[in-house]
Amino acid sequence: MISLEKMIAGEWIRGEMLPYEHCNHAFIDELAFVLIDLHNMETDWPDNNMFDLVDRLEPVDEFTENAILEFTEIKPHLTGKVPIHGDLWRQNILVDNEGYLSGIIDWEDASIGDPHWDFRMIRRWIGWNGLDSLLFMYNCGVEWNCKREYIEILDRISLCHSIQIRNKRGLLRHDKPDAIEMFERYKHTWPKSLHPVEPL
């Protein structure tokens, strides 16, 4: 794995995108350490626009409406001001052929924001158990505490945004043809009790 500074600088990283259901413990530890280092960096990046993204969401269904209401409840607690990647998902996380972290790419959305934002999509590829392991390692290395319940709400917000932006603009260049259907399936992994189940 190359250094965080080289990742941010855009140095070439050899590897493949994060596979689905990737729960390699060494990978999770490495990702936790990179996020700890990132979130403790000194930088002059601009502020994150996560609140603007939520403001643009339209309550088109009950799932989205509930996600917006839940976000409104936790918004006063999302006051962290740390450097974040801002778009930490499968395509931007590279691993080597043994499953170890090679690096993180695409830092266009790097900004200053609440650390919970960087965790919001990761459960879709490492599962809920993987997220719990990642959070445990991460929280042991920082002075604050990222809460899983906040990440669950941000995950739902992110799902709603992913669907709405594609319904308005069409599929993104890296999307598979069934991308919208896939996001809809993820929505349905959330039972009304809000106790999450493993992703599809």
BELWOMO-V259185 format. One record per backbone hydrogen bond with DSSP energy under -0.5 kcal/mol. NH is the residue of the N-H (numbers start at 0). CO is the residue of the C=O. Records with the same first field share a line. If there is no record, write none. Layout:
NH: CO  CO
This chain:
1: 101
6: 2
7: 3
8: 4
9: 5  6
10: 5
15: 94
17: 89  92
21: 18  124
22: 20
27: 23
28: 24
29: 25
30: 26
31: 27
32: 28
33: 29
34: 30
35: 31
36: 32
37: 33
38: 34
39: 35  36
40: 37
42: 40
47: 111
52: 48
53: 49
54: 50
55: 51
56: 53
59: 57
64: 60
65: 61
66: 62
67: 63
68: 64
69: 65
70: 66
71: 67
72: 68
73: 69
74: 70
76: 73
77: 73  74
78: 76
81: 112
83: 110
88: 86
91: 88
92: 89
93: 91  102
94: 15
95: 99
98: 95
101: 93
102: 93
104: 91
109: 106
110: 83
111: 45
112: 81  110
116: 113
117: 114
118: 115
119: 116
121: 118
123: 120
124: 121
125: 121
126: 122
129: 125
130: 126
131: 127
132: 128
133: 129
134: 130
135: 131
136: 132
137: 133
138: 134
139: 135
140: 136  137
141: 138
150: 146
151: 147
152: 148
153: 149
154: 150
155: 151
156: 152
157: 153
158: 154
159: 155
160: 156
161: 157
162: 158
163: 159
164: 160
165: 161
166: 162
167: 163
168: 164
169: 165
174: 171
178: 175
181: 177
182: 178
183: 179
184: 180
185: 181
186: 182
187: 183
188: 185
189: 186
190: 188  194
193: 190
195: 193
196: 188
